[in-house]
Amino acid sequence: MSPAATAAATSFAAAAATAAPTAPSRGCVRLPFRGGPGAPRRAVASMAVSTPRSAAAASFLERRESERALHFVKYQGLGNDFIMVDNRDSSEPKVTPEEAAKLCDRNFGIGADGVIFVMPGTNGADYTMRIFNSDGSEPEMCGNGVRCFARFIAELENLQGTHSFTIHTGAGLFIPEIQSDGQVKVDMGEPILSGPDIPTKLLATKNKAVVQAELEVEGLTWHVTCVSMGNPHCVTFGAKDLKVDDLKLSEIGPKFEHHQMFPARTNTEFVQVLSRSHLKMRVWERGAGATLACGTGACAVVVAAVLEGGAERKCVVDLPGGPLEIEWREDDNHVYMTGPAEAVFYGSVVH
């Protein structure tokens, strides 16, 4: 274990002993949250704590906890992981973008693809969601993140059973619904297909949409379809003379993300069609790099596959972290995403 990890574990154990003195004998961690005092917590980490602390050490740790501690829950949706922060008492994030980038560092911080803040609702919504990527940039929203957001809300509010609520994001209003089996279904709204609104400088090729347009990257011609799910996506089902499985994502991904045809940068999905109802994708996320899953990306992939005539409107999309169910309904033109989200561990960090 690295020195940073050892220090984090020690602080974690101390916080648990301080915050929950009646915890079971093995020290199951149950940390308090501002939004849910006294609410039950599922113990997801356990460690033996047998060395007694001196009064001076206890006082020092407690003071550090009270003065600068940021309480958080680590959540993941198909391996796309987030540091969730209860920010309902303020309309400003509790950490800066620079601090968020440090927290997301997998060697010197907690480690995550982003930091998500649960904030007071605006414009009539129940809650507001803001997110900082692992590089400190702020995207409009995040599909896997909004599922984690919904499960975090249910925990903060001690909600049981099926529930839905409205979430205001930089990409508009989203409505997640927690299912009886714990999965989260999210109405992702209508896909945006107009090039300037995505945005992309690529010219429309089909009914004002950018479908199978040619894009030159590193001397290769790629056929791409561009979709916005509140954030920009460039979807490709392959390049001439190159198989998707042979891609070195860390090399080609940034060249798509920063391509001059995408003025706000772009997320990029590389897709293999297994059948008309089963797709497989790899993703390079804007501001986060290669991730195990991208919810908005999976939605964009199904929309692109339908536009290109290669898939039905309801598909299972396999991501490196697992499958998502995506449906682009014809009756309301909305895209619906269903998938898991779960807590990994609870903790606090001095920042």
FENBELVEN-V789000 format. One record per residue. N is the residue number from 1. RES is the residue in three letters. PHI is phi in radians with two decimals (999 if undefined). D_LAST is the distance of its C-alpha to the last C-alpha in Angstrom with 1 decimal. Layout:
BEGIN
N|RES|PHI|D_LAST  N|RES|PHI|D_LAST
END
This chain:
BEGIN
1|MET|999|21.1  2|SER|-1.22|18.8  3|PRO|-0.98|16.9  4|ALA|-1.12|13.5  5|ALA|-1.19|15.1  6|THR|-1.08|16.7  7|ALA|-1.11|13.7  8|ALA|-1.11|12.1  9|ALA|-1.13|15.6  10|THR|-1.11|15.9  11|SER|-1.09|12.8  12|PHE|-1.08|14.1  13|ALA|-1.12|17.6  14|ALA|-1.13|16.8  15|ALA|-1.11|15.1  16|ALA|-1.14|18.1  17|ALA|-1.14|20.5  18|THR|-1.29|19.1  19|ALA|-1.40|19.0  20|ALA|-2.41|22.2  21|PRO|-1.15|24.6  22|THR|-1.69|27.5  23|ALA|-1.14|26.2  24|PRO|-0.99|28.8  25|SER|-1.10|29.6  26|ARG|-1.51|27.7  27|GLY|1.37|24.4  28|CYS|-1.02|23.9  29|VAL|-1.40|20.4  30|ARG|-2.40|20.4  31|LEU|-1.62|17.2  32|PRO|-1.33|17.7  33|PHE|-2.25|16.9  34|ARG|-1.04|17.4  35|GLY|-1.45|20.1  36|GLY|-2.53|22.1  37|PRO|-1.06|22.5  38|GLY|1.45|25.0  39|ALA|-1.22|25.3  40|PRO|-1.16|26.2  41|ARG|-2.17|23.9  42|ARG|-1.41|25.2  43|ALA|-1.30|24.2  44|VAL|-2.03|23.2  45|ALA|-2.45|22.0  46|SER|-2.51|23.9  47|MET|-2.65|23.8  48|ALA|-1.44|26.1  49|VAL|-2.12|24.6  50|SER|-2.06|27.4  51|THR|-1.44|26.2  52|PRO|-1.17|26.1  53|ARG|-1.67|23.2  54|SER|-1.27|24.3  55|ALA|-1.08|23.8  56|ALA|-1.13|21.8  57|ALA|-1.13|19.4  58|ALA|-1.08|19.2  59|SER|-1.08|18.6  60|PHE|-1.10|15.8  61|LEU|-1.14|13.9  62|GLU|-1.13|14.8  63|ARG|-1.15|13.6  64|ARG|-1.08|10.1  65|GLU|-1.03|10.3  66|SER|-1.28|11.9  67|GLU|-1.42|10.0  68|ARG|-2.36|6.3  69|ALA|-1.34|6.7  70|LEU|-1.91|7.0  71|HIS|-1.43|10.4  72|PHE|-2.64|12.0  73|VAL|-2.22|15.3  74|LYS|-1.53|16.2  75|TYR|-2.08|19.5  76|GLN|-2.44|22.1  77|GLY|-2.19|25.3  78|LEU|1.02|27.7  79|GLY|1.56|24.9  80|ASN|-1.39|23.1  81|ASP|-1.93|19.7  82|PHE|-2.46|16.9  83|ILE|-1.61|13.6  84|MET|-1.67|14.9  85|VAL|-2.14|13.1  86|ASP|-1.33|15.4  87|ASN|-2.08|15.4  88|ARG|-1.25|18.9  89|ASP|-1.64|18.4  90|SER|-2.70|17.6  91|SER|-1.60|19.1  92|GLU|-2.03|16.1  93|PRO|-1.01|13.2  94|LYS|-1.31|10.0  95|VAL|-2.28|8.2  96|THR|-1.46|10.3  97|PRO|-0.99|12.5  98|GLU|-1.16|11.1  99|GLU|-1.16|7.5  100|ALA|-1.08|9.7  101|ALA|-1.06|11.8  102|LYS|-1.18|9.4  103|LEU|-1.10|8.6  104|CYS|-1.38|12.4  105|ASP|-1.08|13.4  106|ARG|-1.44|15.7  107|ASN|-1.90|15.7  108|PHE|-2.02|12.4  109|GLY|-2.31|10.2  110|ILE|-1.30|11.3  111|GLY|1.70|14.2  112|ALA|-3.00|15.7  113|ASP|-1.50|18.0  114|GLY|-3.13|15.9  115|VAL|-1.99|13.6  116|ILE|-2.01|15.9  117|PHE|-1.94|15.6  118|VAL|-1.56|18.4  119|MET|-2.09|19.5  120|PRO|-1.03|22.6  121|GLY|-1.15|25.8  122|THR|-2.29|27.5  123|ASN|0.95|31.1  124|GLY|1.47|32.3  125|ALA|-1.37|30.0  126|ASP|-1.20|28.5  127|TYR|-2.51|25.0  128|THR|-2.08|23.2  129|MET|-2.00|21.2  130|ARG|-2.18|19.0  131|ILE|-2.47|17.6  132|PHE|-1.93|15.8  133|ASN|-1.20|17.3  134|SER|-1.17|15.9  135|ASP|-1.70|17.0  136|GLY|1.60|15.3  137|SER|-1.31|18.7  138|GLU|-2.03|19.5  139|PRO|-1.40|22.6  140|GLU|-1.19|25.0  141|MET|-2.95|24.5  142|CYS|-2.63|24.5  143|GLY|-1.16|27.2  144|ASN|-1.13|25.6  145|GLY|-1.11|22.5  146|VAL|-1.23|24.8  147|ARG|-1.19|26.2  148|CYS|-1.08|22.9  149|PHE|-1.01|22.2  150|ALA|-1.11|25.5  151|ARG|-1.18|25.1  152|PHE|-1.14|21.7  153|ILE|-1.04|23.5  154|ALA|-1.03|26.3  155|GLU|-1.28|24.1  156|LEU|-1.06|22.3  157|GLU|-1.60|25.8  158|ASN|0.97|27.5  159|LEU|-1.52|30.0  160|GLN|-2.11|32.8  161|GLY|1.35|35.3  162|THR|-1.45|35.6  163|HIS|-2.55|33.6  164|SER|-2.42|33.0  165|PHE|-2.72|31.1  166|THR|-1.77|30.5  167|ILE|-2.22|27.4  168|HIS|-1.52|27.1  169|THR|-2.30|25.5  170|GLY|-1.16|25.9  171|ALA|-1.85|29.0  172|GLY|1.92|30.6  173|LEU|-1.64|31.2  174|PHE|-2.24|30.8  175|ILE|-2.20|32.2  176|PRO|-1.47|31.0  177|GLU|-2.25|33.1  178|ILE|-1.41|32.2  179|GLN|-1.44|35.4  180|SER|-1.13|37.0  181|ASP|-1.59|36.2  182|GLY|1.62|32.5  183|GLN|-1.18|32.7  184|VAL|-2.10|31.4  185|LYS|-1.85|33.9  186|VAL|-2.17|32.7  187|ASP|-1.36|35.1  188|MET|-1.55|33.7  189|GLY|1.42|36.3  190|GLU|-1.54|38.7  191|PRO|-1.21|38.2  192|ILE|-1.75|38.5  193|LEU|-2.02|41.1  194|SER|-1.25|42.0  195|GLY|-0.86|41.0  196|PRO|-1.09|39.8  197|ASP|-1.50|37.7  198|ILE|-1.23|35.9  199|PRO|-1.76|35.7  200|THR|-2.55|37.9  201|LYS|-1.54|40.6  202|LEU|-1.13|42.7  203|LEU|-1.39|45.9  204|ALA|-1.09|46.9  205|THR|-2.15|49.3  206|LYS|-2.67|50.0  207|ASN|0.85|50.3  208|LYS|1.22|47.7  209|ALA|-1.82|45.3  210|VAL|-1.64|44.1  211|VAL|-2.13|45.6  212|GLN|0.92|46.3  213|ALA|-1.35|45.9  214|GLU|-1.51|46.2  215|LEU|-2.33|43.1  216|GLU|-1.53|43.5  217|VAL|-2.38|40.6  218|GLU|0.95|41.2  219|GLY|1.38|45.0  220|LEU|-1.91|45.0  221|THR|-1.73|46.0  222|TRP|-1.86|43.9  223|HIS|-1.70|44.9  224|VAL|-2.23|42.0  225|THR|-2.11|41.7  226|CYS|-1.85|39.0  227|VAL|-2.47|37.4  228|SER|-1.98|34.6  229|MET|-1.94|33.1  230|GLY|1.70|31.0  231|ASN|-2.41|29.6  232|PRO|-1.39|31.9  233|HIS|-2.37|33.4  234|CYS|-2.05|36.0  235|VAL|-1.94|37.9  236|THR|-2.32|40.4  237|PHE|-1.80|42.8  238|GLY|2.34|43.6  239|ALA|-2.15|44.8  240|LYS|-1.07|48.3  241|ASP|1.14|49.0  242|LEU|-2.53|45.6  243|LYS|-1.57|44.5  244|VAL|-1.03|41.1  245|ASP|-1.14|40.7  246|ASP|-1.56|41.0  247|LEU|-1.14|38.1  248|LYS|-1.72|35.5  249|LEU|-1.03|32.8  250|SER|-1.16|30.3  251|GLU|-1.60|33.0  252|ILE|-1.47|34.6  253|GLY|-0.96|31.7  254|PRO|-1.08|30.1  255|LYS|-1.24|33.7  256|PHE|-1.28|34.0  257|GLU|-0.95|30.6  258|HIS|-1.81|31.3  259|HIS|-1.11|35.0  260|GLN|-1.09|36.6  261|MET|-1.33|38.1  262|PHE|-2.15|34.7  263|PRO|-1.09|33.5  264|ALA|-1.87|30.2  265|ARG|1.12|29.9  266|THR|-2.67|30.6  267|ASN|-1.46|29.9  268|THR|-2.27|32.8  269|GLU|-2.04|34.5  270|PHE|-1.90|37.2  271|VAL|-2.16|39.5  272|GLN|-2.06|42.3  273|VAL|-1.57|44.8  274|LEU|-1.48|45.8  275|SER|-2.81|48.0  276|ARG|-1.26|48.3  277|SER|-2.22|45.9  278|HIS|-2.53|43.6  279|LEU|-2.11|41.4  280|LYS|-2.25|39.0  281|MET|-2.41|36.2  282|ARG|-2.10|33.6  283|VAL|-2.33|30.9  284|TRP|-2.00|29.0  285|GLU|-1.60|26.3  286|ARG|-1.06|25.5  287|GLY|1.51|22.0  288|ALA|-2.29|21.5  289|GLY|1.42|24.6  290|ALA|-1.26|26.6  291|THR|-2.17|25.4  292|LEU|-1.36|27.2  293|ALA|-2.83|28.0  294|CYS|-2.60|28.0  295|GLY|-1.17|29.5  296|THR|-1.14|30.5  297|GLY|-1.13|31.9  298|ALA|-1.11|34.0  299|CYS|-1.10|35.3  300|ALA|-1.10|36.2  301|VAL|-1.10|37.9  302|VAL|-1.17|40.3  303|VAL|-1.04|41.0  304|ALA|-1.11|41.8  305|ALA|-1.12|43.9  306|VAL|-1.17|45.9  307|LEU|-1.07|46.5  308|GLU|-1.51|47.7  309|GLY|1.39|50.0  310|GLY|-1.82|48.5  311|ALA|-2.71|47.1  312|GLU|-1.41|47.6  313|ARG|-1.38|45.4  314|LYS|-2.15|43.9  315|CYS|-2.41|42.3  316|VAL|-1.69|40.2  317|VAL|-1.97|37.7  318|ASP|-1.49|36.6  319|LEU|-1.98|33.2  320|PRO|-0.93|31.9  321|GLY|-1.55|29.8  322|GLY|2.41|32.8  323|PRO|-1.62|35.1  324|LEU|-2.13|34.7  325|GLU|-1.71|37.6  326|ILE|-2.18|38.2  327|GLU|-2.34|41.0  328|TRP|-1.83|42.0  329|ARG|-1.30|44.4  330|GLU|-1.41|47.5  331|ASP|-1.24|48.2  332|ASP|-2.12|45.1  333|ASN|1.12|43.7  334|HIS|-1.61|40.3  335|VAL|-1.81|38.3  336|TYR|-2.06|37.1  337|MET|-2.08|34.6  338|THR|-2.25|34.5  339|GLY|-2.97|32.2  340|PRO|-1.54|29.8  341|ALA|-2.76|26.2  342|GLU|-2.63|24.7  343|ALA|-1.30|21.7  344|VAL|-1.80|20.7  345|PHE|-2.83|18.3  346|TYR|-1.94|16.0  347|GLY|-2.93|12.8  348|SER|-2.51|9.4  349|VAL|-2.42|6.1  350|VAL|-1.54|3.8  351|HIS|-2.24|0.0
END
